[in-house]
Amino acid sequence: MKKQLFLLVAFSIAFVTTALAQHQRYSIKNGIGIYGGLTQFDIITDNFQTVKGEGWIGGLSATVDLPHKWYTVSYNIQLSENNVGIFARPSNVIANEEEIDYKLFTAQVAFLFHAKVLQDYITVDVGPMIQYNSELELKDDNHENYIIGSYNNLLAKDITGISQFNVNGAVGATAGFKGFKLRAQYIYGFTNMLNKLNNNNDLDTTGGNNKFKGNQSMLAFTAIIVF
């Protein structure tokens, strides 16, 4: 899957660069960036009580700078490992809930428009994103049989099989100089990443909402080296 994403980005960059290069009267500047940083991840849902978790992110970007335009465009591919906490209890006898931790790996491809606020030094970024993600993975197998939230029999291991293809929107800002930039980005999931759970007829949702709905919420703070 990672190889396919890299090939998609490489093809897209080549296509756009070639198409724009046909306009010989404009000076088009291309750039490649490598970036890395930290994330804060959450799932916005009424089904569970969640706790935001921190993770890491890294990626590559290819920028087509159009000096005669008020914007720049870029293709981005990024990989991240994220964490999120969900409250659960050891059993129905023990009512005290505690946070149990899940891990989620994501691979994202984004096409971004960068509106030039102050030439190339400060831009406002926005664009669509396609995401492939792993299932939720319990960080401690000892929590597999914990009971989730208000449910009577829904176990922590039962909710790991979430949807793995999602569509997001990204908005943020980038600031810096020619060779180095900082970026803050918010990524919201338009699709229901818990939807796959609705197709699992073996789940016992007694005591809680039997319709699962959750949207990804991710903050990413990265430093970018541009070549």
Buried (B, 14 or more C-beta within 10 A) or exposed (E): EEEEBBEBBBEBBEEBEEEBEEEEEEEBEBBEBEBBBBBBBBBEBEBBBBBBBEBBBBBBBBBBBBEEEEBBBBBBBBBBBBBBBBBBBBEEEEEEBEBBBBBBBBBBBBBBBBBBBEEBEBBBBBBBBBBBBBBBEBEEEEBEEBBBBBBEBBBBBBBBBBBBEBEBBBBBBBEBEEEEBBBBBBBBBEBBBBBBBBEEEEBEBEBBBBEBBBBBBBBBBBBBEBE
